[in-house]
């Protein structure tokens, strides 16, 4: 029996018996015994190769990906229920400088990685803030200027750098759950929606002074729909004002026979669990040090597409702190350092205080932020819904900060 035949005989036997994690030890022991029985001595180099992989010709060190990554430039597109959303097309916006996420090692090697990303979603996307629902936490992000009515969402992408990746320069990350914080502050995945949604992907590749990450996220959220009811109007006996009655459960046919007409004034807001599907696509150029972001910066103020401010337009302050005394939509801009704001309770440091500094004169525009007519668009108000009665928590967030955000 020669060496190759002994090794073949060994592997057949091992494949039938190994069920535990001591595979390498069992292979070595059986090979040595099998070779000894046949009078064959294994070459020292061959025995070593059985115990460890010679990885000199494979890509295994992806440590360059590890760290905090900041947004230098991005282009994004969203589709709502399969159709492109015009208000969510952002073309080549530079110098956002917001923290996109953090890449860390999983385990003890440099090949398996995790990419944690934090985003804001409307609270009503997650059944928060409405009648009979848990309260909306009104979470904030320094590089997101939406204000109240949002909740922080976490994506935990995981990936393995491919052995075949040239110079360890590309990693494909995937995620299949979104996470929200529970009452104890622990991140909890939404397992129900994970069964409906496609896996999210993020492919990152080394480029210039940073990395380029291309993502595709598929999500389902709670939808709201404004219905019509039957409006019956009858003139009073004296011929004066009309007496109006609403019949929400009447059909269109019954309403017509009764002399009424279908109208949203007599309708209701209907919620549809998982009735709203959207896809988010984006290409991001990210850097670890914002000084390495050598691109042309935007100079315009944010638009309803979600463009964030360039550094020269950012105004820092302590959100809810100092003279704001805990009020939402207010920054004390005299407290303009993280250290000073950290001493305030409540208070959180933000660079998004433009137009909401305490005492600053600003034009007040009232509307319903995130109303159904906004069709899920961020940074959108329906300013025709300009009273709290017209904008209950179940459909949106009543706000006096809709300047530049009206439909």
C-alpha positions in Angstrom: 0.0 0.0 0.0 1.4 3.4 -0.9 0.9 6.7 0.9 -1.9 8.0 -1.2 -3.9 4.8 -0.9 -3.5 4.9 2.9 -4.7 8.4 3.0 -7.8 7.6 0.8 -8.6 4.6 3.1 -8.3 6.9 6.1 -10.6 9.6 4.8 -13.3 7.1 3.9 -13.2 5.8 7.4 -13.2 9.3 9.0 -16.2 10.4 6.9 -18.2 7.6 8.4 -17.3 8.2 12.0 -16.6 11.8 12.7 -19.4 13.7 14.5 -17.6 16.0 16.8 -15.3 19.0 16.6 -12.0 17.0 17.0 -11.8 16.3 13.3 -8.2 17.4 12.8 -6.9 15.4 15.8 -8.7 12.3 14.7 -7.4 12.6 11.1 -3.8 12.9 12.4 -4.1 10.0 14.8 -5.8 7.7 12.3 -3.3 8.6 9.5 -0.3 7.9 11.7 -1.8 4.6 12.8 -2.8 3.6 9.3 0.6 4.4 7.9 2.4 2.6 10.7 0.3 -0.6 10.0 1.4 -0.4 6.4 5.1 0.3 7.1 4.9 3.8 5.6 6.3 6.9 7.3 4.5 10.2 6.5 6.8 12.9 5.2 7.0 15.7 7.9 5.8 18.3 5.4 2.7 16.3 4.6 1.7 15.8 8.2 2.0 19.5 8.8 -0.2 20.4 5.9 -2.9 18.1 7.3 -2.9 20.2 10.6 -2.9 23.7 9.2 -3.7 25.6 6.0 -0.9 27.3 4.1 -2.8 30.6 3.5 0.1 32.6 2.0 -1.6 32.7 -1.4 -5.2 33.3 -0.1 -6.7 36.6 1.1 -7.3 36.4 4.8 -6.4 39.8 6.3 -9.4 42.3 6.0 -8.4 44.4 9.0 -8.4 47.5 6.9 -12.2 47.4 6.9 -12.4 47.6 10.7 -13.3 51.0 12.2 -15.8 53.9 12.1 -16.8 55.0 8.6 -18.1 58.5 7.8 -20.2 59.5 4.8 -18.1 61.4 2.2 -20.4 61.2 -0.8 -23.6 59.2 -1.6 -26.2 58.7 -4.2 -29.5 57.0 -3.2 -32.8 55.9 -4.6 -35.9 54.5 -3.0 -38.9 52.7 -4.5 -42.3 52.6 -2.9 -44.3 49.5 -3.6 -42.1 49.0 -6.7 -42.2 52.5 -8.2 -39.3 55.0 -7.9 -40.1 57.7 -5.3 -39.1 61.1 -6.8 -38.7 62.7 -3.4 -36.1 60.1 -2.4 -33.7 60.4 -5.3 -30.4 62.0 -4.0 -27.7 62.6 -6.6 -24.1 62.7 -5.5 -24.4 64.6 -2.2 -21.0 65.2 -0.7 -19.6 66.1 2.8 -22.5 64.7 4.9 -19.8 63.5 7.4 -22.4 61.6 9.4 -21.3 58.3 11.0 -22.5 55.7 8.6 -21.6 52.7 10.9 -18.9 50.7 12.5 -17.2 47.6 11.2 -15.8 45.2 13.8 -14.3 41.7 13.9 -16.4 38.7 14.6 -14.2 36.2 16.4 -10.4 36.3 16.6 -9.4 36.5 12.9 -9.4 39.3 10.4 -11.7 37.7 7.8 -15.2 37.6 9.5 -16.7 41.0 10.0 -19.8 42.8 11.3 -21.1 46.1 10.1 -23.6 47.9 12.4 -25.6 50.7 10.8 -28.0 53.1 12.5 -30.9 54.9 10.7 -34.1 56.8 11.6 -37.5 55.5 10.6 -40.9 57.1 11.1 -42.5 55.8 14.3 -45.7 54.9 12.5 -43.6 52.5 10.3 -43.2 50.5 13.5 -46.6 50.9 15.1 -45.4 53.5 17.6 -46.9 56.7 18.7 -50.5 56.1 17.6 -53.7 55.6 19.6 -53.3 52.6 21.8 -49.7 52.1 20.7 -46.4 52.4 22.6 -45.1 56.0 22.6 -42.7 57.3 20.0 -39.2 57.7 21.4 -38.4 60.8 19.2 -34.9 59.5 18.6 -32.3 61.7 16.9 -29.2 61.4 14.8 -26.6 64.1 14.4 -26.6 63.9 10.6 -30.4 63.5 10.2 -32.5 66.7 10.4 -36.0 65.3 10.5 -36.8 66.3 14.1 -39.3 64.4 16.3 -41.5 61.5 15.3 -38.8 59.0 14.6 -37.3 55.8 16.1 -33.7 54.6 15.8 -33.3 51.3 13.8 -30.2 49.1 13.7 -29.0 46.8 11.0 -26.3 44.3 11.8 -24.7 43.2 8.6 -22.2 40.3 8.7 -19.8 39.2 6.1 -16.7 37.0 5.3 -13.9 38.3 3.2 -13.5 35.9 0.3 -10.2 33.9 0.0 -10.3 34.9 -3.7 -10.6 38.7 -3.0 -7.6 40.4 -4.7 -5.5 42.1 -2.1 -8.2 41.6 0.6 -10.2 44.6 -0.9 -13.8 43.4 -1.1 -16.4 42.1 1.4 -20.1 41.2 0.8 -22.2 41.8 3.9 -25.8 40.6 4.4 -28.5 41.2 7.0 -31.9 39.7 7.5 -33.3 41.6 10.5 -34.0 45.1 11.7 -33.6 45.8 15.4 -35.4 48.2 17.7 -34.7 48.9 21.4 -37.0 47.5 24.0 -37.9 49.1 27.3 -34.6 48.0 28.8 -32.6 49.5 25.9 -31.7 46.1 24.5 -31.8 45.6 20.7 -34.5 43.2 19.6 -35.0 41.9 16.1 -38.3 41.9 14.3 -38.6 38.2 13.3 -42.0 38.5 11.8 -41.0 41.0 9.1 -37.8 39.1 8.5 -40.0 36.3 7.0 -41.5 38.8 4.5 -38.4 40.7 3.5 -35.6 39.8 1.2 -32.1 39.7 2.8 -30.4 43.1 2.7 -27.0 43.3 1.1 -24.0 45.7 1.4 -20.9 45.1 -0.8 -17.9 47.1 0.3 -14.7 47.6 -1.6 -11.5 49.5 -0.9 -11.3 52.6 -2.9 -8.9 55.6 -2.8 -8.7 56.8 0.9 -11.7 54.8 2.0 -14.3 52.3 0.9 -17.2 52.3 -1.4 -20.3 50.4 -0.1 -23.3 49.6 -2.4 -26.4 48.6 -0.6 -29.9 47.2 -1.2 -32.4 47.1 1.6 -35.9 45.6 1.3 -38.5 46.5 4.0 -42.1 46.2 4.8 -43.8 48.7 7.1 -47.3 49.5 8.4 -49.3 51.6 5.9 -52.0 54.1 6.5 -54.9 54.7 4.2 -57.4 57.6 4.3 -60.9 56.2 3.6 -64.1 58.0 2.6 -67.5 57.9 4.5 -71.0 59.0 3.6 -71.6 62.6 4.2 -75.3 63.5 4.7 -76.3 67.1 4.7 -79.8 68.3 5.6 -81.0 71.9 5.7 -82.6 72.8 9.1 -86.3 73.6 9.2 -85.7 77.3 9.3 -83.6 77.1 6.2 -80.5 78.0 8.0 -77.3 76.0 8.5 -77.1 72.5 7.2 -77.0 69.6 9.7 -74.2 67.2 8.7 -74.1 63.5 9.6 -71.4 61.0 8.8 -72.0 57.3 8.1 -68.6 55.6 7.9 -70.0 52.1 7.4 -72.3 53.0 4.4 -71.5 51.8 1.0 -71.3 54.1 -2.0 -74.5 52.8 -3.3 -76.4 53.2 -0.1 -74.9 56.7 0.4 -76.2 57.8 -3.0 -79.7 56.4 -2.4 -79.7 58.3 0.9 -78.9 61.6 -0.8 -75.3 61.8 0.5 -71.9 61.8 -1.1 -68.7 60.0 -0.2 -66.2 62.3 1.4 -62.9 62.0 3.3 -64.4 64.4 5.9 -66.5 61.5 7.1 -63.8 58.9 6.5 -61.2 57.4 8.8 -57.6 56.5 8.8 -57.0 52.8 8.3 -53.8 51.1 9.2 -52.6 48.1 7.2 -49.9 45.9 8.8 -47.0 45.3 6.4 -49.0 47.1 3.7 -46.2 49.4 2.6 -43.1 47.9 0.9 -40.0 49.9 -0.1 -36.5 49.2 -1.4 -33.6 51.5 -0.7 -30.5 51.5 -3.0 -27.4 53.5 -2.4 -23.7 53.9 -3.3 -21.6 55.4 -0.5 -18.0 56.6 -0.5 -16.9 56.4 3.2 -13.8 57.5 5.0 -12.4 56.9 8.4 -11.1 60.5 8.6 -13.3 63.3 7.2 -10.1 65.1 6.2 -9.6 62.4 3.6 -13.0 63.4 1.9 -11.6 65.1 -1.2 -14.9 65.9 -3.0 -16.9 69.0 -3.8 -19.3 69.8 -0.9 -22.9 70.8 -1.3 -23.7 74.4 -0.4 -27.5 74.4 -0.5 -29.8 73.7 2.5 -31.4 70.3 2.9 -34.1 69.4 0.5 -37.1 67.1 0.9 -35.0 64.4 -0.7 -33.1 64.1 2.5 -29.9 66.0 1.6 -28.1 67.0 4.8 -26.2 70.2 5.5 -22.6 70.8 4.5 -20.3 71.7 7.4 -20.4 75.5 6.7 -24.2 75.4 7.1 -24.3 73.2 10.2 -25.1 74.9 13.5 -24.3 73.1 16.7 -26.2 73.2 20.0 -27.7 71.2 22.8 -31.0 69.7 21.8 -33.6 70.0 24.6 -30.9 71.3 26.9 -30.3 74.6 28.7 -33.0 77.2 28.0 -35.0 74.7 26.0 -35.9 73.0 29.3 -36.7 69.7 27.6 -38.8 71.1 24.8 -38.7 69.2 21.5 -37.7 71.1 18.3 -35.4 73.4 20.3 -31.6 73.8 20.7 -29.7 76.0 23.1 -27.1 77.1 20.6 -25.1 78.9 23.2 -24.2 75.4 24.5 -22.2 74.5 21.4 -19.7 71.8 22.5 -20.3 68.1 23.4 -18.6 68.6 26.7 -20.9 71.4 27.8 -24.0 69.7 26.5 -23.1 66.4 28.4 -23.7 68.3 31.6 -27.3 69.0 30.7 -30.2 66.7 31.7 -32.0 66.4 29.4 -29.8 67.4 26.5 -28.1 65.9 23.5 -25.4 67.5 21.3 -26.4 68.0 17.7 -25.1 69.7 14.6 -28.6 70.0 13.2 -29.8 73.0 15.2 -30.2 75.3 12.2 -33.6 77.1 12.4 -34.4 75.7 15.9 -32.0 77.7 18.1 -33.7 79.1 21.3 -34.8 82.7 20.9 -34.1 82.8 17.1 -36.8 84.4 15.0 -38.1 81.9 12.4 -41.0 81.6 10.2 -43.6 79.3 11.5 -45.3 76.9 9.0 -47.8 74.4 10.5 -48.5 71.0 9.0 -48.8 67.3 9.4 -45.3 65.7 9.2 -45.4 62.2 7.6 -49.0 62.4 6.6 -50.4 59.7 4.3 -50.3 62.1 1.3 -46.5 62.2 1.8 -46.5 58.6 0.7 -43.8 57.7 3.2 -41.4 60.4 2.1 -38.9 61.8 4.7 -38.9 65.5 5.3 -42.4 66.0 4.1 -45.4 67.9 5.6 -49.0 68.1 4.4 -49.6 71.7 5.3 -53.3 71.5 4.5 -53.7 69.5 7.7 -52.9 72.5 9.9 -54.7 71.7 13.1 -54.1 68.9 15.7 -57.6 67.6 14.9 -56.7 67.1 11.3 -53.3 65.5 12.2 -53.9 62.9 14.9 -50.9 60.8 16.0 -52.3 57.9 14.1 -51.5 59.5 10.7 -48.5 61.8 11.4 -46.8 64.3 13.6 -48.3 67.8 14.1 -45.5 70.3 13.7 -44.8 74.0 13.4 -41.5 73.4 11.7 -42.7 72.6 8.2 -41.0 75.5 6.5 -39.7 74.3 3.2 -41.3 70.8 3.7 -44.8 71.4 2.5 -46.2 69.3 -0.4 
